[in-house]
Amino acid sequence: MKLVRAHDNIEIASEVKLATSFKDRLVGLMFVDDMHGFDALIIEPCRSIHNFFVRFSLDAVFVDKNLKVVKILRNFKPWYISGIYFRAHKVIEMKAGKASAINVGDQLEVRDV
C-alpha cells in the first residue's frame, strides 16, 4: 500500500504498514533501529502516542476516520508523549522530515499497489 495526498497525488509513502492489533499498536516502532521494508506505520485506532524506546525522531500525522489531517507533530523526539487529539482516529508515523509535504486539513489516501 502507498500513501498519497489526494488533491495532487503526491506520494508520501510507498510502503505502508498497518498496526491494528493490540500487540502491534502497543509495540509500534519501539526497539527498532530503522524502518526496514516500510516507510510509514498507520496505527489504528489511535489518538495519542508516546515515543518511548523509539530510537529516532518521527513525524506523526494524526488523521480522522476519512484520513483528513487534524494534527501534525514534526520531529517528534524519543521519550516524549503527545497530547490527546480527540478528532483523530489514526496516526501515521514516518521518519522525521518525511511528512514535509503534508499540512493540517490535507486529505490523504491509502492505495493498494
Buried (B, 14 or more C-beta within 10 A) or exposed (E): BBBBBEEEEEEBBEEBBBBEEEEBBEEBBEEEEEBEEBBBBBBBEBBBBBBEEBEBBBBBBBBEEEBBBBBBBBEBEBEBEBEEBEEBBBBBBBBBEBBEEBEEEBEBBBEEE
